[in-house]
Amino acid sequence: MNITVLGTGIMGSGIAKVAGSKGFRVTAWNRTIARAQALERDSIRAEADLSKAVSQADVIAIVVFDGASVLDVLESSYRQAPSDAVWVQMSTIGTEASHQVREFAAERHLHLIETMMMGSKDQANSSQLILIGGGDAALFDRAAPFLDAISKKLVHCGPEVGDGTAVKLACNLWLGCITAAACQSVKVLERQGVNPQLFLDVIAGGTSDSPYAHIKGGKAIAADYSPQFEVSALEKDLGLMKSVMDSVGFRSDLLSLVMDLYAQSDGTGHAHDDISAVATSFE
């Protein structure tokens, strides 16, 4: 099976490397081609020409930043892709953009599904992603060898592209809130001169425990904000969730407070650091 990965940022690079390690023939493309070329040491072929990158693909994974970027790569490459290729839209782009992408694909008879990702750098590099799917179940069956190789679980949320997006935004809303809450607990103990690790020790194994609290709380304690999930990316996702809430008349006061915290960390130079850098907003 020939796999093409369009976009080799933190997540795309991990997906490409894992697929390559599982025996797939992987081609990688990125606007800044040096980022794709860095994967050549993992036996992945880097291709600077987008049209050539998709020309032999059985599965094309789109892992770019936003809806405009997804539509751009589709518009620029769909004519050169095999007519039976399965396009796997993996970028978190929001409800409105997902509908636009779905319509674009339908008008051109493209085989499109979406699989939003839960997990960050470590999970992408170790086949531990959870995929949140939307689209035709038969296309998921065709792409299953690739999807199974890069993930530990897939939750199919409905038959339309956009069904997975709705669930992914709700999940990232939770991630944003729990990260800010864990970092707040860490920082308030530090302010009192109390070892913040005790907070994580207390919740460990209890009903209020979360692996994410330990990951992000631990990074806050160490002041290690090396990126796994960048602040700017979460801000984009939370903004998409805010738009959904506004469109359905759902209160967003809690989300607005959380967004303000990430905006503060962004404003002090942490836009491309890990979301645990929200801890700096409590200093």
Salt bridges, closest charged atoms under 4 A:
GLU47 OE1 - ARG45 NH1 3.05
ASP72 OD2 - ARG31 NH2 2.85
GLU75 OE2 - ARG79 NH2 3.43
GLU107 OE1 - ARG108 NH1 3.29
GLU160 OE1 - ARG102 NE 3.97
GLU190 OE1 - LYS187 NZ 3.02
ASP209 OD1 - HIS214 NE2 2.74
ASP224 OD2 - LYS219 NZ 3.60
GLU230 OE1 - HIS272 ND1 2.96
ASP237 OD1 - LYS236 NZ 2.89
ASP246 OD2 - LYS242 NZ 3.07
ASP253 OD2 - ARG251 NH2 2.45
ASP273 OD2 - HIS270 ND1 2.77
ASP274 OD1 - LYS216 NZ 2.99
GLU283 OE2 - LYS187 NZ 3.03
